[in-house]
Amino acid sequence: MESIATALEKIMDKVLIITGECPKCGGPMRKWKNTNKDGTERCAPVCTAADCGYREMTKLHQSKERVMFDEAKMKDALTRLTKTSIVTDRSIFSNRFEDYRTPDPETKLAKQRTLEWAADIVQGKKIHAILTGSPGVGKTHLGMSILNFSMKKSSYVITCSVVSYRELLEQLKFAMNDPEARKQIQGALMTEIKKTDLVLIDDIGAELGRLEDNQQATAYDVDVLTSLAEARLDKATIFTTNLTSKQLIHAYGERVFSRMMNNASKEYVMNFKETTDKRRNPI
């Protein structure tokens, strides 16, 4: 009758292969014969000799490597965010739900609703959502919070960008007389923005001036927004604006508005009606 050790050896030989000697005890180092579906190893080789602690050492190394990998992935995602975004105030990148103040029912509702949007995005939903209301109520803060939440909860797989619409227009107009700058903005950067998983298009309508002036966007501005909105039709996109739906239609036309609202049911609209300007009235 064969020993338990011999029987175990036979079982291991069916599913494991020897890759060398253990650097600690000289026993056999083994790994799985089969790999993961993507071709990667199921785990690093381990020593299968009895009473050898190299298995624990291997697990420790794997844990450290995983932490380093996760940190590198996070760094890459955040670097991509900053490089593919067009903003005037880079401090917005640090905005998170934890920092959003909710002194009244409306801000509490806004935080709850946008957290739900972010959860939907992490689950793979290609939602269009819109935050409307007066300046200073926290639309940009919540929009950026959605991006940070989505990146973190997806283990930084979801790629994100922020576009300050007014700043984008300024850069494009400035670059009209500079072929190299125009190529950089309209080429590489715009391509990245269009293919990114999740984009925050911030402050639509800020370029129009005071709302009471009943301004209409120029044909060029409409073309730029149309290009962005059409490129984002089947991708998760957050819009913020000081304009009402009627003002958006008046300023940019039905075509642009319908593309912005693509997949945006009532649950993906947050309209601030009561919250005051937090920048003027800090809480």
MIFIDO-681451 format. One line per field, with one value per atom (N, C-alpha, C): x, y, z. Coordinates in steps of 0.05 Angstrom, whole numbers, always signed. Layout:
N
x: c(X|...)
y: c(Y|...)
z: c(Z|...)
***
This chain:
283
x: c(+17|+0|+18|+12|+29|+24|+45|+43|+26|+18|+3|+20|+45|+63|+65|+67|+69|+44|+21|-5|-7|+1|+0|+18|+42|+60|+47|+33|+19|-2|-17|-39|-27|-5|+8|+19|+30|+41|+20|-5|-26|-33|-31|-39|-17|+7|+29|+54|+71|+97|+120|+142|+165|+180|+186|+200|+229|+237|+264|+266|+288|+292|+285|+275|+269|+295|+297|+322|+326|+305|+307|+315|+301|+306|+316|+316|+324|+303|+279|+257|+246|+226|+215|+197|+202|+184|+165|+139|+119|+100|+89|+68|+46|+23|+0|+7|-1|+3|-15|-39|-58|-54|-57|-55|-83|-85|-110|-120|-145|-156|-140|-128|-113|-84|-77|-49|-30|-39|-22|-20|+1|+4|-17|-27|-47|-34|-9|+6|+35|+52|+81|+88|+110|+118|+122|+114|+116|+131|+143|+156|+135|+135|+115|+127|+152|+164|+151|+149|+137|+154|+140|+153|+171|+167|+183|+166|+178|+164|+165|+177|+180|+154|+134|+107|+97|+101|+93|+109|+135|+152|+142|+134|+124|+98|+80|+55|+61|+81|+88|+98|+115|+126|+103|+84|+62|+45|+41|+25|+38|+64|+79|+78|+81|+80|+52|+31|+4|-1|+9|+7|+21|+45|+61|+46|+34|+20|-4|-20|-43|-36|-14|-5|+3|+17|+25|+1|-19|-43|-58|-60|-73|-58|-32|-15|-19|-20|-24|-51|-72|-99|-101|-89|-90|-74|-51|-34|-50|-64|-79|-102|-114|-135|-125|-102|-92|-82|-72|-61|-82|-105|-126|-149|-145|-165|-158|-179|-176|-191|-176|-188|-172|-186|-172|-162|-176|-169|-164|-138|-130|-136|-144|-150|-176|-192|-217|-212|-188|-182|-184|-182|-182|-211|-231|-258|-269|-280|-292|-318|-334|-360|-356|-335|-331|-328|-319|-315|-338|-359|-382|-400|-405|-422|-451|-466|-495|-511|-513|-526|-557|-567|-596|-606|-632|-643|-635|-633|-627|-599|-579|-552|-549|-564|-564|-575|-597|-608|-588|-575|-555|-533|-523|-501|-511|-534|-545|-550|-561|-567|-541|-522|-497|-481|-483|-470|-483|-509|-523|-514|-510|-500|-473|-455|-428|-429|-446|-449|-458|-477|-486|-464|-447|-424|-405|-399|-381|-392|-418|-431|-432|-422|-420|-441|-459|-480|-469|-477|-467|-486|-489|-509|-500|-519|-515|-529|-515|-528|-521|-539|-536|-542|-524|-527|-532|-555|-561|-566|-562|-567|-548|-552|-536|-507|-489|-461|-456|-437|-428|-443|-462|-477|-463|-441|-426|-429|-437|-441|-414|-394|-367|-356|-360|-350|-363|-389|-402|-395|-392|-384|-357|-337|-311|-311|-328|-331|-340|-357|-366|-342|-325|-302|-283|-277|-258|-270|-296|-309|-307|-313|-314|-286|-266|-239|-231|-236|-228|-243|-269|-286|-281|-271|-265|-236|-222|-193|-177|-186|-173|-173|-193|-196|-211|-231|-246|-229|-227|-211|-229|-218|-234|-219|-235|-225|-245|-236|-253|-248|-270|-268|-284|-270|-283|-290|-316|-324|-315|-317|-308|-278|-262|-233|-226|-241|-236|-240|-262|-267|-245|-236|-215|-190|-183|-158|-161|-184|-188|-187|-199|-199|-171|-156|-129|-111|-117|-100|-107|-127|-134|-111|-95|-72|-46|-48|-24|-29|-20|-26|-17|+6|+16|-1|-9|-27|-54|-64|-91|-90|-68|-64|-64|-50|-48|-75|-91|-116|-137|-140|-161|-154|-128|-120|-118|-95|-90|-108|-111|-126|-156|-167|-196|-202|-183|-187|-188|-170|-170|-196|-205|-230|-254|-254|-276|-277|-254|-254|-252|-249|-248|-274|-272|-295|-315|-306|-323|-312|-329|-320|-339|-328|-343|-340|-362|-362|-374|-357|-364|-371|-391|-397|-406|-423|-434|-451|-447|-462|-447|-424|-409|-398|-394|-382|-402|-428|-449|-453|-441|-445|-469|-481|-503|-528|-541|-564|-587|-589|-612|-608|-584|-579|-591|-601|-614|-596|-570|-551|-555|-546|-545|-516|-508|-480|-475|-450|-442|-443|-443|-444|-419|-397|-372|-374|-384|-387|-407|-428|-448|-435|-418|-404|-386|-372|-354|-369|-391|-407|-421|-430|-442|-423|-398|-377|-372|-370|-366|-390|-414|-438|-442|-437|-441|-421|-396|-375|-381|-397|-402|-430|-443|-470|-471|-452|-453|-432|-424|-405|-415|-407|-417|-406|-425|-418|-434|-420|-433|-431|-454|-454|-461|-449|-457|-462|-483|-490|-505|-503|-520|-546|-550|-574|-596|-620|-643|-645|-663|-666|-676|-694|-703|-681|-664|-641|-621|-617|-598|-608|-633|-645|-643|-649|-647|-619|-599|-571|-558|-564|-549|-566|-592|-610|-618|-640|-652|-633|-617|-600|-579|-566|-546|-559|-581|-595|-603|-613|-622|-598|-575|-551|-540|-542|-534|-552|-578|-597|-600|-583|-585|-582|-601|-602|-606|-612|-615|-644|-653|-680|-681|-704|-706|-688|-682|-664|-636|-629|-602|-601|-620|-620|-622|-605|-606|-606|-628|-632|-632|-611|-610|-629|-649|-668|-666|-656|-656|-628|-609|-582|-569|-557|-545|-515|-503|-475|-457|-445|-428|-403|-395|-370|-375|-399|-406|-416|-429|-440|-429|-404|-391|-406|-407|-421|-402)
y: c(-24|+0|+25|+43|+67|+86|+101|+120|+144|+159|+184|+204|+205|+224|+217|+190|+182|+188|+184|+190|+220|+236|+265|+273|+261|+267|+261|+239|+232|+252|+261|+280|+307|+315|+340|+339|+315|+312|+315|+310|+313|+342|+359|+387|+407|+398|+416|+407|+425|+418|+429|+415|+424|+444|+467|+489|+493|+479|+482|+474|+482|+476|+500|+494|+515|+528|+554|+567|+565|+556|+554|+526|+506|+479|+459|+467|+450|+431|+433|+416|+426|+411|+419|+444|+462|+485|+478|+481|+474|+497|+496|+515|+500|+513|+500|+495|+472|+466|+485|+489|+506|+535|+553|+582|+594|+619|+634|+637|+645|+648|+668|+688|+708|+701|+676|+666|+671|+686|+692|+668|+667|+645|+648|+625|+625|+635|+628|+638|+633|+646|+641|+613|+601|+575|+575|+552|+549|+523|+522|+498|+480|+454|+435|+416|+421|+404|+409|+388|+391|+409|+425|+442|+464|+471|+493|+518|+540|+565|+582|+571|+588|+594|+578|+584|+611|+615|+640|+663|+659|+680|+687|+667|+673|+689|+681|+697|+726|+729|+756|+772|+760|+774|+780|+761|+766|+789|+790|+812|+839|+840|+865|+873|+853|+858|+869|+857|+866|+895|+902|+929|+948|+941|+957|+960|+938|+938|+957|+954|+971|+1000|+1006|+1034|+1045|+1029|+1038|+1043|+1025|+1028|+1053|+1059|+1083|+1108|+1107|+1130|+1135|+1113|+1116|+1128|+1119|+1129|+1159|+1167|+1195|+1212|+1202|+1217|+1221|+1200|+1202|+1223|+1223|+1242|+1271|+1277|+1304|+1311|+1292|+1298|+1301|+1288|+1289|+1308|+1323|+1342|+1371|+1387|+1415|+1430|+1441|+1455|+1481|+1499|+1524|+1521|+1505|+1501|+1471|+1464|+1436|+1425|+1443|+1433|+1417|+1419|+1403|+1373|+1365|+1336|+1323|+1338|+1326|+1325|+1335|+1335|+1306|+1301|+1275|+1278|+1257|+1258|+1264|+1253|+1257|+1287|+1303|+1331|+1349|+1338|+1354|+1360|+1385|+1393|+1391|+1381|+1377|+1389|+1416|+1430|+1431|+1422|+1424|+1399|+1395|+1372|+1370|+1392|+1391|+1381|+1390|+1381|+1352|+1343|+1315|+1298|+1307|+1293|+1291|+1314|+1315|+1295|+1293|+1275|+1246|+1240|+1213|+1205|+1223|+1217|+1213|+1230|+1227|+1203|+1195|+1170|+1146|+1147|+1126|+1126|+1150|+1151|+1138|+1145|+1134|+1103|+1093|+1064|+1051|+1064|+1054|+1053|+1073|+1075|+1052|+1047|+1025|+999|+996|+971|+969|+990|+988|+1003|+1017|+1031|+1056|+1061|+1084|+1107|+1117|+1138|+1165|+1182|+1211|+1223|+1240|+1253|+1283|+1299|+1328|+1341|+1359|+1375|+1404|+1415|+1443|+1459|+1485|+1503|+1527|+1545|+1570|+1564|+1583|+1579|+1576|+1559|+1557|+1537|+1521|+1502|+1475|+1472|+1447|+1427|+1436|+1418|+1406|+1423|+1412|+1393|+1400|+1383|+1355|+1354|+1328|+1313|+1328|+1316|+1302|+1317|+1306|+1283|+1285|+1263|+1237|+1239|+1216|+1203|+1219|+1209|+1194|+1207|+1195|+1170|+1170|+1146|+1123|+1129|+1109|+1097|+1114|+1103|+1084|+1093|+1078|+1051|+1052|+1028|+1008|+1018|+1000|+991|+996|+990|+1005|+1029|+1047|+1035|+1019|+1009|+1030|+1043|+1063|+1088|+1097|+1120|+1145|+1168|+1192|+1217|+1236|+1262|+1284|+1308|+1331|+1352|+1363|+1385|+1409|+1430|+1455|+1467|+1467|+1474|+1502|+1521|+1548|+1549|+1534|+1534|+1520|+1499|+1485|+1504|+1520|+1539|+1560|+1569|+1589|+1578|+1554|+1542|+1537|+1528|+1523|+1549|+1570|+1596|+1608|+1605|+1615|+1600|+1575|+1558|+1561|+1577|+1580|+1591|+1608|+1620|+1606|+1583|+1567|+1538|+1531|+1504|+1481|+1484|+1463|+1460|+1482|+1481|+1470|+1478|+1469|+1438|+1429|+1400|+1385|+1396|+1383|+1381|+1403|+1403|+1387|+1393|+1380|+1352|+1345|+1319|+1300|+1299|+1279|+1283|+1307|+1312|+1306|+1317|+1313|+1283|+1269|+1240|+1225|+1232|+1219|+1225|+1250|+1257|+1241|+1237|+1224|+1194|+1182|+1153|+1145|+1165|+1159|+1147|+1129|+1116|+1135|+1154|+1172|+1200|+1219|+1247|+1266|+1285|+1307|+1331|+1340|+1364|+1386|+1404|+1422|+1450|+1462|+1491|+1499|+1482|+1490|+1515|+1534|+1559|+1582|+1576|+1597|+1617|+1608|+1625|+1645|+1642|+1659|+1685|+1687|+1711|+1708|+1730|+1730|+1717|+1701|+1686|+1704|+1727|+1745|+1758|+1755|+1767|+1749|+1725|+1707|+1702|+1696|+1693|+1667|+1667|+1643|+1638|+1612|+1605|+1610|+1615|+1618|+1591|+1592|+1567|+1550|+1563|+1548|+1534|+1549|+1537|+1513|+1516|+1495|+1470|+1475|+1453|+1438|+1452|+1439|+1422|+1433|+1418|+1394|+1398|+1377|+1354|+1361|+1340|+1324|+1338|+1325|+1307|+1319|+1304|+1279|+1281|+1258|+1237|+1245|+1225|+1211|+1223|+1211|+1197|+1194|+1182|+1155|+1138|+1112|+1108|+1131|+1130|+1146|+1138|+1152|+1181|+1200|+1228|+1243|+1261|+1279|+1307|+1321|+1349|+1367|+1390|+1410|+1436|+1451|+1476|+1494|+1520|+1539|+1544|+1532|+1537|+1517|+1526|+1508|+1493|+1474|+1459|+1477|+1496|+1515|+1533|+1542|+1559|+1543|+1518|+1501|+1498|+1493|+1489|+1515|+1538|+1564|+1570|+1564|+1571|+1553|+1527|+1508|+1492|+1492|+1479|+1451|+1442|+1416|+1393|+1394|+1372|+1367|+1388|+1385|+1376|+1388|+1381|+1352|+1342|+1314|+1295|+1302|+1286|+1287|+1310|+1312|+1295|+1295|+1281|+1251|+1242|+1214|+1195|+1178|+1159|+1174|+1199|+1214|+1216|+1195|+1196|+1214|+1218|+1236|+1230|+1204|+1196|+1206|+1214|+1223|+1253|+1267|+1297|+1307|+1326|+1339|+1369|+1381|+1410|+1424|+1439|+1455|+1479|+1481|+1503|+1521|+1510|+1525|+1530|+1514|+1517|+1543|+1557|+1583|+1578|+1599|+1599|+1594|+1571|+1564|+1581|+1591|+1607|+1634|+1644|+1670|+1667|+1645|+1640|+1614|+1614|+1589|+1578|+1551|+1538|+1521)
z: c(+0|+0|+0|-19|-20|+3|+9|+31|+23|+44|+39|+23|+30|+16|-14|-20|-48|-63|-50|-62|-68|-49|-53|-76|-78|-100|-127|-129|-154|-161|-141|-146|-155|-142|-150|-178|-185|-212|-234|-227|-247|-253|-234|-237|-235|-225|-222|-237|-243|-256|-239|-238|-223|-240|-228|-242|-233|-211|-201|-172|-159|-131|-114|-90|-71|-61|-62|-53|-23|-9|+20|+30|+19|+29|+8|-17|-39|-49|-37|-46|-73|-84|-110|-109|-128|-132|-154|-149|-168|-175|-198|-206|-221|-225|-239|-268|-278|-307|-324|-315|-330|-322|-341|-335|-334|-327|-328|-357|-360|-387|-404|-391|-406|-410|-402|-406|-383|-363|-340|-321|-305|-286|-263|-254|-233|-206|-202|-179|-184|-168|-171|-161|-170|-161|-130|-118|-89|-83|-59|-50|-38|-47|-36|-16|-8|+12|+39|+55|+82|+99|+116|+136|+124|+99|+87|+87|+96|+98|+73|+51|+28|+15|+20|+10|+21|+47|+59|+49|+44|+33|+5|-11|-37|-36|-18|-15|-7|+10|+19|-5|-21|-45|-64|-67|-85|-75|-49|-37|-42|-38|-43|-72|-90|-119|-127|-114|-120|-112|-88|-79|-98|-106|-125|-151|-161|-186|-184|-162|-158|-156|-142|-140|-167|-183|-209|-227|-225|-242|-234|-208|-198|-208|-207|-216|-246|-261|-290|-296|-282|-287|-280|-258|-249|-268|-277|-297|-323|-331|-356|-353|-329|-324|-327|-315|-316|-344|-359|-385|-407|-403|-423|-415|-395|-386|-393|-397|-402|-381|-362|-339|-333|-320|-311|-282|-267|-238|-233|-231|-228|-200|-182|-155|-155|-176|-177|-178|-186|-188|-161|-139|-113|-101|-116|-106|-102|-79|-73|-58|-59|-45|-15|-3|+26|+33|+14|+19|+12|+0|-8|+15|+20|+43|+37|+57|+53|+76|+76|+99|+96|+73|+69|+53|+52|+39|+9|-5|-33|-38|-22|-26|-18|+2|+10|-12|-25|-47|-70|-76|-98|-93|-69|-63|-66|-55|-57|-86|-102|-130|-146|-142|-158|-149|-124|-115|-130|-134|-149|-178|-190|-217|-219|-200|-201|-199|-182|-178|-204|-218|-244|-265|-265|-283|-278|-253|-245|-255|-254|-263|-294|-308|-337|-352|-338|-352|-366|-391|-406|-403|-379|-374|-383|-389|-392|-368|-353|-330|-331|-320|-322|-295|-287|-263|-271|-263|-271|-246|-248|-226|-226|-208|-207|-201|-207|-201|-171|-164|-136|-119|-131|-115|-112|-126|-124|-147|-170|-193|-202|-204|-212|-192|-166|-144|-146|-150|-152|-177|-199|-224|-222|-210|-206|-186|-166|-147|-160|-180|-195|-209|-220|-234|-215|-193|-173|-161|-155|-145|-165|-190|-211|-216|-216|-220|-197|-172|-149|-147|-151|-148|-171|-193|-216|-215|-193|-190|-212|-219|-238|-266|-272|-299|-316|-304|-319|-323|-348|-355|-354|-345|-341|-352|-360|-368|-360|-357|-350|-372|-382|-402|-392|-385|-380|-408|-414|-441|-449|-431|-437|-443|-427|-431|-457|-464|-489|-513|-512|-533|-535|-512|-511|-524|-517|-528|-558|-567|-595|-612|-601|-615|-615|-593|-592|-612|-616|-634|-663|-670|-698|-715|-703|-717|-711|-698|-691|-700|-724|-734|-716|-703|-685|-661|-649|-625|-633|-656|-664|-669|-681|-686|-659|-640|-614|-600|-601|-587|-602|-628|-643|-650|-651|-658|-634|-622|-600|-576|-566|-542|-546|-568|-573|-577|-591|-595|-569|-550|-524|-509|-510|-496|-507|-533|-546|-539|-535|-530|-501|-483|-455|-444|-424|-414|-401|-386|-371|-373|-382|-386|-371|-357|-346|-364|-376|-393|-375|-367|-345|-355|-342|-345|-373|-385|-412|-408|-425|-425|-411|-398|-384|-404|-429|-449|-460|-453|-464|-449|-425|-409|-391|-383|-365|-376|-360|-370|-379|-366|-373|-400|-411|-438|-460|-453|-472|-496|-491|-512|-527|-552|-568|-575|-576|-582|-612|-618|-646|-660|-686|-702|-695|-691|-685|-658|-638|-612|-612|-627|-630|-643|-663|-677|-658|-641|-622|-602|-591|-571|-585|-609|-624|-628|-636|-640|-615|-592|-566|-559|-561|-553|-570|-596|-614|-608|-602|-596|-570|-553|-526|-525|-547|-547|-533|-537|-525|-503|-491|-469|-445|-421|-397|-397|-393|-394|-374|-359|-340|-351|-352|-360|-337|-335|-315|-330|-321|-334|-316|-320|-306|-319|-343|-359|-353|-357|-356|-382|-384|-409|-431|-425|-446|-456|-437|-445|-461|-454|-470|-499|-501|-528|-544|-530|-544|-552|-535|-541|-561|-560|-576|-596|-593|-611|-601|-612|-605|-609|-631|-638|-616|-607|-586|-560|-554|-528|-528|-550|-551|-547|-558|-555|-527|-514|-486|-469|-475|-458|-465|-484|-492|-468|-464|-441|-414|-415|-389|-381|-367|-356|-332|-320|-298|-275|-271|-249|-253|-278|-284|-288|-276|-277|-249|-242|-215|-220|-213|-217|-190|-185|-160|-162|-144|-145|-120|-98|-73|-62|-68|-57|-65|-46|-52|-60|-70|-78|-53|-52|-29|-28|-51|-52|-40|-42|-30|-2|+3|+30|+41|+50|+59|+83|+83|+105|+121)
***
